Amino acid sequence: MGDVEFVVEGPVRRADVPELCERLADLVRERGARVVAVDARGLGGPGADAVEAVARLALTARRLGCEPRFARMDPRLLGLLGLLGLGEVVGEAEEGEEPRGVEEGVDARDPPL
């Protein structure tokens, strides 16, 4: 059990997404992965097909008990995901929230609310 890398080769069209998810699922099951690093540069720029691919790949990994971590994503796609409220899918924090895996520190000298 451990980490695995999954490379998305593009360009990705909507019709490619089910096969991508199936390949990801096979890899995660085969390796017993707990974390999958998704090299997302093959997704290209912002668009509906790329957004669907990101969302469905993340969902596929999570359904298998595996944490997806996206890397090398086009900044414009990352921005679009944030605008759509899907930034958390790729590990970005929503405005005013701590990033996933980071907890706000508490100062013992702070009075209770």
C-alpha positions as a Markdown table, in Angstrom:
| # | Residue | x | y | z |
|---|---|---|---|---|
| 1 | Met | 0.0 | 0.0 | 0.0 |
| 2 | Gly | 1.2 | 3.5 | -0.8 |
| 3 | Asp | 1.2 | 6.2 | -3.3 |
| 4 | Val | 0.9 | 5.8 | -7.1 |
| 5 | Glu | 1.1 | 8.2 | -10.0 |
| 6 | Phe | -1.6 | 8.4 | -12.7 |
| 7 | Val | -0.7 | 10.4 | -15.8 |
| 8 | Val | -3.5 | 11.9 | -17.8 |
| 9 | Glu | -2.6 | 12.1 | -21.5 |
| 10 | Gly | -4.6 | 14.5 | -23.6 |
| 11 | Pro | -6.3 | 16.1 | -25.1 |
| 12 | Val | -9.2 | 14.7 | -23.0 |
| 13 | Arg | -12.8 | 14.7 | -24.5 |
| 14 | Arg | -15.9 | 13.9 | -22.5 |
| 15 | Ala | -16.1 | 10.5 | -24.2 |
| 16 | Asp | -12.6 | 9.6 | -22.8 |
| 17 | Val | -13.6 | 10.2 | -19.2 |
| 18 | Pro | -15.2 | 6.8 | -18.4 |
| 19 | Glu | -12.0 | 5.0 | -19.7 |
| 20 | Leu | -9.8 | 7.4 | -17.7 |
| 21 | Cys | -11.8 | 6.6 | -14.5 |
| 22 | Glu | -11.6 | 2.9 | -15.2 |
| 23 | Arg | -7.8 | 3.0 | -15.7 |
| 24 | Leu | -7.5 | 5.0 | -12.5 |
| 25 | Ala | -9.7 | 2.5 | -10.6 |
| 26 | Asp | -7.7 | -0.5 | -11.9 |
| 27 | Leu | -4.4 | 1.1 | -10.9 |
| 28 | Val | -5.7 | 2.0 | -7.4 |
| 29 | Arg | -7.1 | -1.6 | -6.8 |
| 30 | Glu | -4.0 | -3.3 | -8.2 |
| 31 | Arg | -1.6 | -1.3 | -6.1 |
| 32 | Gly | -3.8 | -0.9 | -3.0 |
| 33 | Ala | -3.0 | 2.8 | -3.1 |
| 34 | Arg | -4.0 | 5.2 | -0.4 |
| 35 | Val | -2.9 | 8.3 | -2.4 |
| 36 | Val | -3.0 | 8.8 | -6.1 |
| 37 | Ala | -0.9 | 11.7 | -7.6 |
| 38 | Val | -2.7 | 12.7 | -10.8 |
| 39 | Asp | -0.4 | 14.4 | -13.3 |
| 40 | Ala | -3.1 | 16.6 | -14.9 |
| 41 | Arg | -1.1 | 18.5 | -17.5 |
| 42 | Gly | -2.8 | 16.4 | -20.2 |
| 43 | Leu | -6.2 | 17.9 | -19.4 |
| 44 | Gly | -5.1 | 21.2 | -21.0 |
| 45 | Gly | -6.9 | 24.5 | -20.4 |
| 46 | Pro | -10.3 | 25.2 | -19.0 |
| 47 | Gly | -13.3 | 23.6 | -20.5 |
| 48 | Ala | -16.3 | 21.4 | -19.7 |
| 49 | Asp | -14.5 | 18.2 | -20.6 |
| 50 | Ala | -11.5 | 18.9 | -18.3 |
| 51 | Val | -13.8 | 19.9 | -15.4 |
| 52 | Glu | -15.8 | 16.7 | -15.8 |
| 53 | Ala | -12.6 | 14.7 | -16.0 |
| 54 | Val | -11.2 | 16.2 | -12.8 |
| 55 | Ala | -14.5 | 15.8 | -10.9 |
| 56 | Arg | -15.0 | 12.2 | -12.0 |
| 57 | Leu | -11.4 | 11.1 | -11.4 |
| 58 | Ala | -11.5 | 12.6 | -7.9 |
| 59 | Leu | -14.8 | 10.8 | -7.2 |
| 60 | Thr | -13.5 | 7.5 | -8.5 |
| 61 | Ala | -10.4 | 7.7 | -6.3 |
| 62 | Arg | -12.4 | 8.6 | -3.2 |
| 63 | Arg | -15.0 | 5.9 | -3.8 |
| 64 | Leu | -12.1 | 3.4 | -3.6 |
| 65 | Gly | -10.8 | 4.9 | -0.3 |
| 66 | Cys | -7.9 | 6.7 | -2.1 |
| 67 | Glu | -7.0 | 10.4 | -1.8 |
| 68 | Pro | -6.5 | 12.1 | -5.1 |
| 69 | Arg | -3.8 | 14.8 | -5.4 |
| 70 | Phe | -3.7 | 16.8 | -8.6 |
| 71 | Ala | -0.5 | 18.3 | -9.9 |
| 72 | Arg | 0.7 | 20.2 | -13.0 |
| 73 | Met | -2.8 | 21.5 | -13.8 |
| 74 | Asp | -3.2 | 24.4 | -16.1 |
| 75 | Pro | -3.7 | 27.5 | -13.9 |
| 76 | Arg | -6.7 | 28.6 | -16.0 |
| 77 | Leu | -8.4 | 25.2 | -15.3 |
| 78 | Leu | -7.6 | 25.6 | -11.7 |
| 79 | Gly | -9.2 | 29.0 | -11.7 |
| 80 | Leu | -12.3 | 27.7 | -13.4 |
| 81 | Leu | -12.6 | 24.9 | -10.9 |
| 82 | Gly | -12.4 | 27.5 | -8.1 |
| 83 | Leu | -15.1 | 29.6 | -9.8 |
| 84 | Leu | -17.4 | 26.6 | -10.0 |
| 85 | Gly | -16.9 | 25.8 | -6.4 |
| 86 | Leu | -14.8 | 22.7 | -7.2 |
| 87 | Gly | -11.5 | 24.0 | -5.9 |
| 88 | Glu | -11.7 | 21.7 | -3.0 |
| 89 | Val | -11.7 | 18.7 | -5.4 |
| 90 | Val | -8.1 | 19.5 | -6.3 |
| 91 | Gly | -7.1 | 20.5 | -2.8 |
| 92 | Glu | -7.7 | 24.2 | -2.8 |
| 93 | Ala | -9.3 | 25.8 | 0.2 |
| 94 | Glu | -12.5 | 27.7 | -0.2 |
| 95 | Glu | -12.2 | 31.4 | 0.7 |
| 96 | Gly | -11.9 | 31.7 | 4.5 |
| 97 | Glu | -11.2 | 28.0 | 5.0 |
| 98 | Glu | -8.0 | 26.2 | 5.8 |
| 99 | Pro | -6.7 | 23.9 | 3.0 |
| 100 | Arg | -7.6 | 20.2 | 3.4 |
| 101 | Gly | -5.4 | 18.5 | 6.0 |
| 102 | Val | -4.6 | 21.8 | 7.8 |
| 103 | Glu | -6.4 | 22.7 | 11.0 |
| 104 | Glu | -6.6 | 26.1 | 12.5 |
| 105 | Gly | -4.4 | 26.5 | 15.5 |
| 106 | Val | -6.0 | 27.5 | 18.9 |
| 107 | Asp | -4.3 | 29.8 | 21.3 |
| 108 | Ala | -5.0 | 28.7 | 24.9 |
| 109 | Arg | -5.1 | 32.4 | 25.9 |
| 110 | Asp | -8.0 | 33.1 | 23.6 |
| 111 | Pro | -11.3 | 33.5 | 25.5 |
| 112 | Pro | -14.0 | 31.0 | 24.6 |
| 113 | Leu | -16.8 | 32.2 | 22.3 |
